[in-house]
């Protein structure tokens, strides 16, 4: 299983479960949903979500994603997976609580998948 990851707020994930699909603001503003590879999750969390509570980490089976996934290079030279469309919920194989430590920084949670 090839996993990619997405950080979101718990309330946005709850809304997705009611709607039957997941979308976020970046899909409207940038045309895609930002995702990460496992080794990129902590950097993304510390860079964009530092000290934010009530987050979850979506573990996504890339093979089940219905939207197009493009790996695109960002300013630092790394390639990140981007979803060009809504995320179908059956592609999410695990949802992990993702809280920062006391210093506001993140550690990768233990994963079952």
N, C-alpha and C positions, 0 to 999 in steps of 0.2 A: 504494500500500500504506500503510495506516494502522498505524504501529508504536506499541506500548507496551512498557515495559521492566520487568524484575523483577530484583532483586539477590538472589543466593543463594550459599550455600557450595558449593564444588566437589563435596564428598561428597554433598550433598543432590541435586545435579543427576545425579550418577552413580547414586544410588539410584533416581531417577525413570526413568532409562533402563532399569534392570532391571525396574521395576514396570510401565512402559508409560504412565505419567502422572506429573505433578508435583503434589505437595501440600506444604504447609508448616504449621508450627505455628499460624499466624494463621488458617488455614482452620478449624481446630478451635476455637480460642479466640475468634475474632471473627466467624467465618462467611464470610470472604473472604480472597483472596490480594491483598496490596498490590502495586500496580504504579504506574508513573510515565509521564508524557510525557517526551520527550527532554530538554526544558529543565528538568525537575525532578530528573533522575537524580543530578546532582552534589550538590544540596542534600540529597536523601535519604541518599546515601552518607555525606556529611560529618556529618549529624545522627545517623545510626543505626549506621553501620559504620566510623567513624573508626579508622584504623590496623589494621583487621582484615585479615589475609592470607587467601589461598585463596578469593577470591570470583570469581564469574562474573556477567556481565550477560546476561540472556536478552533477545533481541530478538524480540518477539512480533508476528505479523501479526494484528491485532485481528479481521479478517474471517474468520480460520480458527478462532478460539476458539469452542469448543462451549459453554462455561459462559456465563452471563449476565455482561455487563460493565456496571457502573454507575459513572458519574462522580459522585463525592460530594465535597462541600465539607468541608475540614478546618478546624481552628481558625484558621489563618492566612488563610482565605478562598479558597484555591486549590482547584480540583477535581482529584481524582486518580482514575484508573481502578482499580476493584476487581473482581476475578473472583470470582463467587459459585459456586464449584465447582472441581473439579480442572482443571488445565491439560493439555489434550491436546498431546502432544509434537510433532505435525505442525504446530502453530501457531507453533512456535519456528523462526524462519528464520535465526538466527545466535546463537552463544554466544561471548562475548568474555571473555578474562581481564580481571579488574577489580581491579587491585592499587593500594593507596594509594601516594602518593609518600613520600619520606623524611620529610616533615613530618606524615604520617598522613592528609593530605587527598587527595581524588580529583580526577582530570580525566577528562572524557568521552573514552573511547578512540575511535580512528578506526573508522568503521563502513563495512562493505561494502554494507549495505542502506540 
